[in-house]
């Protein structure tokens, strides 16, 4: 997916709501609802002024780029966004370790709450922010970034919590970075600000999914427009970004538990109107992973499976999903990099324990939207 | 307890067995059996030459002193002593972080396997070693050192495992250092080489328990001598170091489990000979913590409670204790610092969950040795 209109060059207070709504869509159910984070980002902009947004192609090759995020279970991180100086401390700790100043803040994950974290960090540190991220969506584990595909190490990586603890990891590989950061995050209270995958401007151009912040703004705008014009938000979104409406219906069952820093569970949605008689089973681990319509696989990770409120188009995260919600489930295509063999090894359905091959959304059955 | 003879000035291959045996006594049942570690220390000395041992009073005030150890459950660390370059990597990582070279290696814990870890590290790095430690025995948690009493921070602290992972902690306080290091250790496989509490030579003089390596050598020699002369090793040891024989008898019950990086459990020892009709209950968490004789408290942490093979005087660790062993249980006085209010807050019986006040070993009932 690419932005549809002119790109953002700065982020002001009034851009935040559209970005947050678009980021919630890219969250594919995960990444945490950006709402509280959006309040903090607005406050940071109010205090420090608008954030300068730089296109990845305009970043100097010798820049020192640092993606930042919050790690943890969405059920927890949405209630504990970083309210102190922990993000700035994480950036400072990594600058100190590397022995040179970070020049640009980047998005680790454009989907969910972590769309807001780098905006807040850029505002607080006064550093420019890059309009790009490492996922083009949200994923539950920290090795699941395009940076990994380009051979960039997650390490040195910093976790900095609100109590004043700083953990610096130099992990053997990105999977070990995930393991060690996860246990530290759980001990810190199931959420922790992180700064990781430090890399050069040259690597930004090769490794990042470009212009995803502009994309979130466009998605947010579209949903806002659809609502104002009383158009079907799910159809508008699917049309605009080569996606498909998978089912419209009512949530009839949700099971969910939080363990080891993850939210895992499943939901059942029974179709209504033109989808009467059909049912969609949705599995998630922080993010929506696999959708089966009447037992047939219709969408799998890494494509985006998003649940929207049927009327307002508001994205619904996996931790907010409730019995009785009337929803539209849509599929949106992921970044092309995730569809390569290397990409699928990192984030395909088999990694998550499903004994199915990935099949691109577009090759599924005909659009079920009616 | 203080050494009884001239102090060591270097550690050669032939010193290791006495030191290891003495360190097992100071381990008070914990700290892990030094046997495998002693083989590695001997090998390091064979390859790199004897280790220079410096008395704490002779360390220059501006020295950068770094204690090293292995963290983890004794049941695991005795099977996984550091066989690669992980200790040297930990020292190097901390030097790099501090921006200046470590000048002296120190003992974190003279009791148990961690008597061997710094010898190996000093041999491998070529750095001098200080004849002192932070406990004068072994304790299960990393804030339980005299360094804490002097306000020295455990941070910056490094964990370096055999897989190539390095974790650098800048914890808010020493209890947080323990919490974060513990979860990282468990994730690394329940054992991890650590380097922590970096401090100056001036601080070494104020904070360390002096001459404990010479003490371990003396204890080891005494036990070896007692065996050669067919004297009772428990009585020899108690006499030499103001301790008491608490019971001679047979182990009739042991329960033990390993969880969260600790070995916890209890043992029952029924008296024989002059102690016939008495029974001693022993509780441990890595180390022996509390001894009750016929229901009466006779010794508690921080004093040392040591279980020795009745005939050979070989110290028996909590993970090696078995039904049927004939043993002598002795109490030895801890360093005076542990008997202050600050010391007891850190390592007294109440910290370990026992609703009893500490009573110095010497104030207990009359010596039960007969």
Interface residues (C-beta under 8 A of the other chain):
Chain A: X93 X97 X163 X164 X165 X166 X167 X168 X169 X170 X171 X172 X176 X179 X180 X183 X184 X186 X187 X188
Chain B: X93 X97 X163 X164 X165 X166 X167 X168 X169 X170 X171 X172 X176 X179 X180 X183 X184 X186 X187 X188
